[in-house]
Amino acid sequence: MSAIIIDGKATAKAIRHALKAEIAELGLTPGLTTVLVGDDPASEVYVRSKGKIAKRLGFKSESIRLPAKTSQPELVEYIQRLNADKTVHGILVQLPLPAHIDEQVIIETIDPQKDVDGFHPYNVGRLSIGVPTFIPCTPLGVQKLLEAYNLDPFGKHVVIVGRSNIVGKPQALIFVQKAAWANATVTICHSRTQNIAEITRQADILVAAIGQANFITADMVKEGVIAIDVGVNRWEDGTLCGDIDFKGVAEKAYAITPVPGGVGPMTIAMLMYNTVQAAKLYR
Ligand SMILES: NC(=O)c1ccc[n+]([C@@H]2O[C@H](COP(=O)([O-])OP(=O)(O)OC[C@H]3O[C@@H](n4cnc5c(N)ncnc54)[C@H](OP(=O)(O)O)[C@@H]3O)[C@@H](O)[C@H]2O)c1
């Protein structure tokens, strides 16, 4: 079988194109501010690419870099200032934060109406009950990818490996909703799951968000699976790979996302989408 390769780059480009038209109608400039504390190289890369795309879309985009020694009260105060700034519609604090800062305190300091990452408990609660809200960018991007390829999760068994608050759990909440591009039967697996391969082999749609290179091998999936790889891992030579053994699984899959070029570009596109929705709240 030759699998459909789900092209996240092209899908993200089409979404950005549609957003440009939406922004033109908006009558105001969406403002996105990213806050990076410390100098984690991976975070630097993420923040830079988010800023670049925001600028390309015509956003007022600002990246604030604070030293690693910034105290929690200082960061809280900074965010409160951004909450009060009417030109800032979306605030993104790049995670992880230095160990001396409590991430949850910071997430809960962001005004829920500017929480374009969708991590604030207010927005997580709204997602869980299925009312409009800011949805975390990566799992939202996964749903939009399926939609772009007309791969409807309706009635399908979606197995998600990973239960983080930023990917696995919100992904499950998205697909379990009684809503379009959802209505799935959802199973979540994690590091304490017994006989994981027995469960992943039942997946019609498998979402891997683990953080371990090539964890999902061909023997762990069934023929015709739709395989979505959220993982981003780096080999020693610097090349990227996902959590799914692409070569092996593609032999059995109906459709599969590559790494890079699958879910990653969608995450950034969804951040831009959420920021435009946040700006609309200020019209
Ligand atoms: N493409 C993107 O835009 C994007 C965005 C976000 C994240 N990512 C990538 O996605 C991956 C996951 O990110 P995350 O933030 O969700 O990671 P995380 O917070 O470290 O969560 C990883 C999850 O995988 C589970 N897990 C770890 N080892 C396992 C094993 N051997 N068997 C079964 N489950 C296992 C963990 O289980 P426990 O809960 O039991 O520990 C946890 O729930 C990473 O590679 C990250 O870089 C990509």
The ligand as an SDF file (V2000), in Angstrom:
LIG
                    3D

 48 52  0  0  0  0  0  0  0  0999 V2000
    5.0090   19.3400   16.4290 N   0  0  0  0  0  0  0  0  0  0  0  0
    4.7240   20.2260   17.3700 C   0  0  0  0  0  0  0  0  0  0  0  0
    4.3360   21.3390   17.1080 O   0  0  0  0  0  0  0  0  0  0  0  0
    4.8680   19.8130   18.7910 C   0  0  0  0  0  0  0  0  0  0  0  0
    4.2330   20.5250   19.8070 C   0  0  0  0  0  0  0  0  0  0  0  0
    4.3300   20.0430   21.1090 C   0  0  0  0  0  0  0  0  0  0  0  0
    5.0840   18.9190   21.3660 C   0  0  0  0  0  0  0  0  0  0  0  0
    5.7390   18.2930   20.3440 N   0  0  0  0  0  0  0  0  0  0  0  0
    6.5320   17.0860   20.5570 C   0  0  0  0  0  0  0  0  0  0  0  0
    5.6280   16.0360   20.8940 O   0  0  0  0  0  0  0  0  0  0  0  0
    6.2400   15.1490   21.8090 C   0  0  0  0  0  0  0  0  0  0  0  0
    5.3910   15.0750   23.0510 C   0  0  0  0  0  0  0  0  0  0  0  0
    5.3430   16.3570   23.6550 O   0  0  0  0  0  0  0  0  0  0  0  0
    4.6820   16.6090   25.0800 P   0  0  0  0  0  0  0  0  0  0  0  0
    4.9470   17.9960   25.4400 O   0  0  0  0  0  0  0  0  0  0  0  0
    3.2970   16.0910   25.0560 O   0  0  0  0  0  0  0  0  0  0  0  0
    5.6340   15.6540   25.9620 O   0  0  0  0  0  0  0  0  0  0  0  0
    5.5620   15.2270   27.4890 P   0  0  0  0  0  0  0  0  0  0  0  0
    4.9290   16.2760   28.3170 O   0  0  0  0  0  0  0  0  0  0  0  0
    6.9320   14.7550   27.8300 O   0  0  0  0  0  0  0  0  0  0  0  0
    4.5840   13.9770   27.4660 O   0  0  0  0  0  0  0  0  0  0  0  0
    4.9690   12.7690   26.8920 C   0  0  0  0  0  0  0  0  0  0  0  0
    3.8930   11.7540   27.1040 C   0  0  0  0  0  0  0  0  0  0  0  0
    4.3270   10.5340   26.5420 O   0  0  0  0  0  0  0  0  0  0  0  0
    4.1690    9.4940   27.4820 C   0  0  0  0  0  0  0  0  0  0  0  0
    5.2220    8.5050   27.3510 N   0  0  0  0  0  0  0  0  0  0  0  0
    6.5490    8.6680   27.5430 C   0  0  0  0  0  0  0  0  0  0  0  0
    7.1880    7.4880   27.3710 N   0  0  0  0  0  0  0  0  0  0  0  0
    6.2550    6.5780   27.0770 C   0  0  0  0  0  0  0  0  0  0  0  0
    6.2760    5.1960   26.8190 C   0  0  0  0  0  0  0  0  0  0  0  0
    7.4190    4.4950   26.8250 N   0  0  0  0  0  0  0  0  0  0  0  0
    5.1100    4.5710   26.5530 N   0  0  0  0  0  0  0  0  0  0  0  0
    3.9550    5.2530   26.5450 C   0  0  0  0  0  0  0  0  0  0  0  0
    3.8630    6.5640   26.7920 N   0  0  0  0  0  0  0  0  0  0  0  0
    5.0020    7.2190   27.0660 C   0  0  0  0  0  0  0  0  0  0  0  0
    4.2790   10.1530   28.8540 C   0  0  0  0  0  0  0  0  0  0  0  0
    3.6120    9.3410   29.7940 O   0  0  0  0  0  0  0  0  0  0  0  0
    3.4970    9.7490   31.3730 P   0  0  0  0  0  0  0  0  0  0  0  0
    2.4390   10.8170   31.4180 O   0  0  0  0  0  0  0  0  0  0  0  0
    3.0730    8.5050   32.0180 O   0  0  0  0  0  0  0  0  0  0  0  0
    4.8470   10.2430   31.7720 O   0  0  0  0  0  0  0  0  0  0  0  0
    3.5850   11.4960   28.5810 C   0  0  0  0  0  0  0  0  0  0  0  0
    2.2150   11.4100   28.7850 O   0  0  0  0  0  0  0  0  0  0  0  0
    7.6500   15.6960   22.0050 C   0  0  0  0  0  0  0  0  0  0  0  0
    8.5120   15.0760   21.0880 O   0  0  0  0  0  0  0  0  0  0  0  0
    7.5290   17.1610   21.6730 C   0  0  0  0  0  0  0  0  0  0  0  0
    8.7430   17.7210   21.2260 O   0  0  0  0  0  0  0  0  0  0  0  0
    5.6310   18.7090   19.0780 C   0  0  0  0  0  0  0  0  0  0  0  0
  1  2  1  0
  2  3  2  0
  2  4  1  0
  4  5  1  0
  4 48  2  0
  5  6  2  0
  6  7  1  0
  7  8  2  0
  8  9  1  0
  8 48  1  0
  9 10  1  0
  9 46  1  0
 10 11  1  0
 11 12  1  0
 11 44  1  0
 12 13  1  0
 13 14  1  0
 14 15  2  0
 14 16  1  0
 14 17  1  0
 17 18  1  0
 18 19  2  0
 18 20  1  0
 18 21  1  0
 21 22  1  0
 22 23  1  0
 23 24  1  0
 23 42  1  0
 24 25  1  0
 25 26  1  0
 25 36  1  0
 26 27  1  0
 26 35  1  0
 27 28  2  0
 28 29  1  0
 29 30  1  0
 29 35  2  0
 30 31  1  0
 30 32  2  0
 32 33  1  0
 33 34  2  0
 34 35  1  0
 36 37  1  0
 36 42  1  0
 37 38  1  0
 38 39  2  0
 38 40  1  0
 38 41  1  0
 42 43  1  0
 44 45  1  0
 44 46  1  0
 46 47  1  0
M  CHG  2   8   1  16  -1
M  END
$$$$
